Amino acid sequence: MAHFPINHPARPLYRLIAGLIGLYILAFGVLGVVQGWGDTLFARDGHVVLGLKTNLAFSLVSVLFGAGLIVGASRRGNLGHYMNLTAGVVFMVTGLFMMAVLRTDANFLNFSMSTVVVSLLFGLVFLATGMYDKVGPHDHATKENARPRRPEPEPLRPEAQRRR
């Protein structure tokens, strides 16, 4: 089983980073909805919001996803931990899938290569923040984080040093 550090000292920083990315995704989605309102849901025209191509469907999904990520980052329990791990996997899989269908008719979310790169980058950041923001009781955290130490090597005896 994977070892996730419990009560990591930089946990507030990781949650802040996840929250800021969630805020960016929410702003991207809201601006995309405003710009793409009136178009068809899966339009392939060139709407660019905050440097990324979008359509109305991608913007609506971004609004929902961004709001969910902000909620997850604002909670003190392990909800944010699980949401960040899940978001990391979703961003990575979505980025890889959309890169595979980038220049085909299956690119229904109107991704570009820059959108793929941002999606993969956000996925990596969410995986990293998800690994280090697990919360647990203090006694469990000290027991989990205590690693058995290797015994120190014995110093060489003087006669063994002379033979070398």
N, C-alpha and C positions, 0 to 999 in steps of 0.2 A: 504494500500500500504506500502511496506517496506521502511524503512528510511535508506538511504545511506548517510553517512556524505559527505559533499561537501567541497573540498579543505582541506582535512585532512593534518595536518602538517607533518605526516610521509609518505605522498604520494610518494616522491622520493625514499624512502627506499623500499616501496612495489613494485614500478615499477622495481627497481634494482633486487629485489628477483625474480620477474616474468621473467625478462630478463635473469638472471643467470640460472634459470630452463630451459628456452627456449634454451639457449646456450648448456646446458647439453644434452637436447633432440636432438638438431641439431648434436652435436658431436657424440652422441650415434648412430644416424641414419647414418651419414657419415661413421663411423668406421664399422657399420654393413653392409652397402652396399659394402664397400671394402672387408670385410671378406667373405661375402656371394655371391659375384659376381660369376656367373657361375652356381650356384645352381638353382633349380626350385624356383618359386616365393613363394610357401607355403611349403617349405621343413621343415621337423620336426627333422633335425639332431641337434647336440648340439653346435651351435655357441653361444659363450658367449662374450658379449661386455660390458665393464664397469660394470661387475657384473650381467648383465641381459641377459637372453636367448633371441635370436632373430632369425628371418629369413629374407629373402630379402624383402618380402612384408611389414613386420613390420618396417624394416629399412627405406624403401622408404617413408612410411607414417610418420615416425619420422622426416625425413629430411624436408618434407613439413610442418608438424605441428610445428617443432622447428623454422623454418624460419618465419612462420607466427606469432609465439609468440614473437620473437625478434622484428619484425616490430611493433606489437601491443605495446610492452613495450617501444619502442623508440618514439612513438607519444605522443604529449602533450595533445591532446583532450580526449574525452570520448571513443575513439576507443579502447584503452587499457582496459578501464573499462569493456566494453561489451565483448571484446575478453577474458579477464581473467575469467569473470563469465561463458561464454560459455565453455572455456577450462576446468574449474573446473567441470562442469556438464558432459562434454564428458569424462574426465578422470575417474570420479566416476562411470559413467554408464559402460564404457569399462572395468574398473577393476572388477566391480561386475559381468558383463556378462562373462568375461574370467575366473573368479573364479568359476562360475557355470559350465563351460564346460572344466575345467582344465584337467581332465583325460579322456577326450573323443576325438573322431575324429573331433569334432567341434572346437577344439583348433587350428584354422588355423593360428593364429599369433605366435604360439609356446611360449605362456606365461608359466611362472613358478610361484610358489607362491611368490617368491621375486619380480617378475615383477608386480604381482597384488598389493602387499603392496606398492611398489613405485608408481604405478598408483593411488592408493587411497590417498596416502600422497600428491602427486602432485595435485590431485583434491582438497584436502582440502586447500592447500596453495593457489592455484589459486582462489578458492572461497573467501578466506580471503583477498587476494590482490585485487580482483575485488570489494569487498565491500567498501574498503577504498580509492580507487584511482579515485573517481568521481570528475570531474572538473566542476566548474560553476562560474558565475560572483561573485565578492566579496560581493555585497549587497545581492544577493540571498543566498549566503553561510551563511552570518551572520543571516539572517532571518530564514533559515532552521535550523541552529544549535542552535538558541536561544530557550531554553526550558522554558516553563512557570514554575515558581517556586511555590512550595506549600507555603501557608502562614505559617509563624512561629507560633508555638503554644503559646498561651498567658501564661505568668507565673501564677502559682497558687497564689491566694490571701493568706495572712497570716492565715485567719481563716480556709481556706480549707486545708492548710498544717497541722494545729493543729489537724484536724479531722483524718488525716491519721495516 
